[in-house]
Amino acid sequence: MAALQTATPPSQAPRAQLIHIEVDRRLGHEWDEWNGRPLPGGGDFSAAPGLFFRYAALTVAVATAAVALLLYLIGPRLAVLWAPLSQDLWIALGVLAGLSTLYLSVLAASFYGGRNLLPERLMERGPYLQLMNYTSLVARGFGKRDWVEHAAIDVYNTLAERRGRTVGKGELLVLIPRCLSKQALDGVLEIAGRYEVPVFVATRGQLARRVIRERRPRAVVAVACERDMMTGLRDVAGKLPVLGLTMQLPNGPCRDATIDLGQMERWVQGLVAEAPARGRTRQ
């Protein structure tokens, strides 16, 4: 069961409710292999969006090459079963590789061109979520996981923010982990309090699913490290709009994390500003 805790403000500034949630998948499990040494760059994995697009292109190439090798190895056996089968599969692979390359090109054109060329169900809330995860798998092999994931999340946020979505104050949720520093937590509560938005803290796992099922929001602003954010976006972003704010980890994962409070306020303000006057937008 969720326990409700309301912090006593040190000043007259309004502060949001802080709601803790205990669920089944432990947050931070993606860092179980951490050796306790300081993280590169002081735990700041900021990277240019171009890093994601380069690794995404590599991912498409690797996947195509892997399937091509498989077809090459089993081609003779397929020809025995049915002569045209092997050729048809090669044609299908070529078409799929072409479509993947075209999609990545449209995605890059949308991001750098300043205008989303596809609806969200075909972009940031659709195939892009899978592309992010496959690209992350490839990046792990090169030791670039966190940087590539950060770049992928930045691309996702840019595409999602351009939709200009607004919701009512009671329809927005702010989701944060328990590892924020006190200064960051106080800042989040003050921002959420100004806009009358509740803040949920998940101490373990499937934070978004449970909160969304119980509260039925129309949009979410979530805070997490790159690794947990990737998991959260994969689980949730296809079901409702999410903006994901990554953290800096100066003392290692799951401890005293910091965030860009200015960015959080811009997102919260943009989502709830004048929402009743404009009317609700579709998911």
C-alpha positions in Angstrom: 0.0 0.0 0.0 1.2 3.5 -0.7 1.9 5.7 2.3 1.1 9.4 2.1 3.6 11.8 3.6 3.2 15.6 3.5 6.4 17.5 4.3 6.3 20.6 6.5 7.6 23.5 4.4 10.4 25.7 5.8 8.8 28.7 4.2 5.4 29.8 3.0 6.1 28.5 -0.6 3.6 25.8 -1.5 5.0 22.2 -1.6 3.5 19.2 -3.3 2.4 16.1 -1.6 5.1 13.4 -1.4 3.7 9.9 -2.0 5.9 6.9 -1.5 5.1 3.7 -3.4 6.4 0.2 -2.6 6.3 -2.1 -5.6 8.0 -5.2 -6.9 10.9 -4.3 -9.1 13.8 -2.5 -7.4 14.8 0.8 -8.9 18.5 1.0 -9.6 18.8 -2.7 -10.4 20.5 -1.7 -13.7 23.5 -0.7 -11.6 24.0 -4.0 -9.8 27.4 -4.4 -11.5 28.7 -1.1 -10.3 32.1 -1.5 -8.6 31.9 1.4 -6.3 34.4 3.6 -8.1 33.5 7.2 -9.2 31.4 7.3 -12.4 32.9 8.9 -15.5 32.4 12.6 -15.8 31.1 12.8 -12.2 28.0 10.9 -13.2 27.0 13.3 -15.9 26.4 11.3 -19.1 25.3 14.2 -21.3 25.9 13.6 -25.0 25.1 15.2 -28.3 22.0 13.7 -30.0 24.2 12.8 -33.0 25.7 10.0 -30.9 22.4 8.3 -30.8 21.8 8.6 -34.5 25.3 7.1 -35.2 24.7 4.1 -33.0 21.1 3.7 -34.3 22.6 3.5 -37.9 25.1 1.0 -36.6 22.3 -1.0 -35.0 20.4 -1.2 -38.2 23.6 -2.3 -40.0 24.4 -5.0 -37.4 20.9 -6.4 -37.4 20.8 -6.5 -41.1 24.2 -8.2 -41.3 23.2 -10.8 -38.6 20.1 -11.8 -40.5 22.0 -11.9 -43.8 24.5 -14.2 -42.3 21.8 -16.5 -41.0 20.1 -16.6 -44.4 23.4 -17.4 -46.0 24.0 -20.3 -43.7 20.5 -21.8 -44.0 19.9 -20.8 -47.6 20.7 -24.2 -49.1 18.4 -26.0 -46.7 15.6 -23.6 -47.5 16.1 -24.1 -51.2 15.6 -27.8 -50.7 12.3 -27.2 -49.0 11.1 -24.8 -51.6 13.3 -23.3 -54.3 11.9 -19.7 -54.2 11.9 -19.5 -50.4 15.5 -18.4 -50.0 15.2 -15.7 -52.7 12.0 -14.4 -51.2 13.6 -14.1 -47.8 16.5 -12.2 -49.2 14.1 -9.8 -50.9 12.2 -9.4 -47.6 15.4 -8.6 -45.8 16.3 -6.0 -48.4 12.9 -4.3 -48.1 13.1 -4.4 -44.3 16.6 -2.9 -44.3 15.4 -0.2 -46.7 12.4 0.7 -44.5 14.6 0.8 -41.4 17.0 3.2 -43.1 14.2 5.3 -44.3 12.6 5.5 -40.9 15.9 6.5 -39.3 16.3 9.2 -42.0 12.8 10.6 -41.3 13.5 10.5 -37.6 16.8 12.5 -38.0 15.1 14.9 -40.4 12.3 15.5 -37.9 14.7 16.1 -35.0 17.1 18.4 -36.8 14.5 20.0 -39.0 12.5 21.2 -36.1 9.2 19.6 -37.3 7.8 16.2 -36.5 7.2 14.5 -39.9 5.2 11.6 -38.5 2.4 11.2 -35.9 3.5 10.3 -32.4 2.3 6.7 -32.7 4.8 6.3 -35.5 7.5 8.2 -33.9 8.3 8.8 -30.2 5.5 6.7 -28.9 5.9 4.0 -31.4 8.8 2.3 -33.2 11.3 4.8 -31.7 10.9 3.2 -28.3 12.1 -0.2 -29.6 14.9 1.5 -31.6 16.1 3.1 -28.4 16.4 -0.2 -26.7 18.0 -2.1 -29.5 20.5 0.8 -29.9 21.3 0.6 -26.2 22.1 -3.1 -26.5 24.6 -2.4 -29.3 26.1 0.6 -27.4 26.8 -1.7 -24.4 29.2 -3.6 -26.5 31.3 -0.5 -27.1 31.1 0.8 -23.5 28.9 3.7 -24.4 25.6 2.7 -23.0 24.9 5.6 -20.7 25.9 8.3 -23.2 23.9 6.8 -26.0 20.9 6.3 -23.7 21.2 10.0 -22.6 21.3 11.1 -26.3 18.3 8.9 -27.1 16.3 10.3 -24.3 17.1 13.8 -25.3 15.9 13.0 -28.9 12.7 11.5 -27.4 12.0 14.5 -25.2 12.5 17.0 -28.1 10.0 15.1 -30.3 7.5 14.7 -27.5 7.7 18.3 -26.3 7.0 19.6 -29.8 3.5 18.1 -29.6 2.5 21.1 -27.5 0.4 18.9 -25.2 -1.5 20.4 -22.2 -3.4 18.7 -19.5 -5.3 19.7 -16.3 -3.4 20.1 -13.1 -5.1 17.0 -11.7 -4.1 15.0 -14.8 -0.3 15.4 -14.5 1.9 13.3 -12.3 5.6 13.8 -11.4 7.4 10.6 -10.7 10.8 10.6 -8.9 13.2 8.1 -7.4 14.2 8.0 -3.8 17.9 8.7 -4.6 17.5 12.5 -5.1 19.6 14.8 -3.0 17.7 16.8 -0.4 18.2 20.0 -2.4 16.9 18.4 -5.5 13.9 16.9 -3.6 13.0 20.2 -2.0 13.2 21.8 -5.4 10.9 19.3 -7.0 8.3 19.6 -4.2 8.4 23.4 -4.5 7.9 23.3 -8.3 5.1 20.7 -8.1 3.5 22.7 -5.2 3.3 25.9 -7.3 1.4 24.0 -10.0 -0.6 21.8 -7.7 0.8 18.6 -9.1 1.4 15.5 -6.9 4.8 14.0 -6.6 5.2 10.2 -6.3 8.4 8.5 -5.0 8.9 4.9 -6.0 11.3 3.0 -3.6 11.1 -0.1 -5.6 10.3 -1.1 -9.2 7.3 -0.9 -11.4 6.6 2.7 -10.3 4.9 4.0 -13.4 2.6 1.1 -14.0 1.1 1.1 -10.5 0.7 4.9 -10.3 -0.8 5.1 -13.7 -3.2 2.3 -13.0 -4.4 4.0 -9.8 -4.3 7.7 -10.8 -5.1 7.5 -14.5 -3.0 10.6 -15.5 -3.0 12.1 -19.0 0.7 13.0 -18.9 3.8 12.2 -16.7 7.0 14.0 -16.0 9.4 11.3 -14.8 12.9 11.6 -13.2 15.4 8.7 -13.3 18.9 7.8 -14.4 19.4 6.9 -18.0 19.2 3.2 -17.4 16.0 3.3 -15.4 14.5 5.9 -17.7 15.0 3.6 -20.7 13.1 0.9 -18.9 10.3 3.3 -17.8 9.8 4.8 -21.3 9.6 1.3 -22.8 7.0 0.3 -20.3 4.9 3.5 -20.2 5.5 6.0 -23.1 3.5 3.9 -25.6 0.5 4.1 -23.3 0.5 7.8 -22.4 2.7 10.9 -22.9 5.9 11.1 -20.8 8.7 13.6 -20.6 11.8 12.0 -19.0 14.3 14.1 -17.0 17.7 12.3 -16.5 19.8 12.8 -13.4 23.5 13.5 -12.6 25.1 11.0 -10.2 28.1 12.8 -8.5 28.2 10.2 -5.7 27.5 7.1 -7.8 24.1 5.5 -8.7 21.2 5.6 -6.2 22.6 8.3 -3.9 22.3 12.1 -3.8 21.4 12.5 -7.4 20.9 16.0 -8.9 18.6 17.3 -11.7 18.0 20.3 -13.8 15.2 22.0 -11.8 14.8 24.7 -14.4 14.0 22.1 -17.0 11.5 20.4 -14.8 9.7 23.6 -14.1 9.5 24.5 -17.8 8.0 21.1 -18.5 5.5 21.2 -15.7 4.5 24.8 -16.5 4.2 24.0 -20.2 2.0 21.0 -19.6 -0.5 22.6 -17.1 -0.4 26.3 -18.3 -3.9 27.4 -19.2 -4.9 23.8 -19.8 -8.5 24.3 -18.7 -9.0 27.2 -21.2 -7.5 25.3 -24.1 -9.2 22.1 -23.4 -7.8 18.7 -23.0 -5.7 17.1 -25.7 -5.8 13.6 -26.8 -3.4 11.0 -25.8 
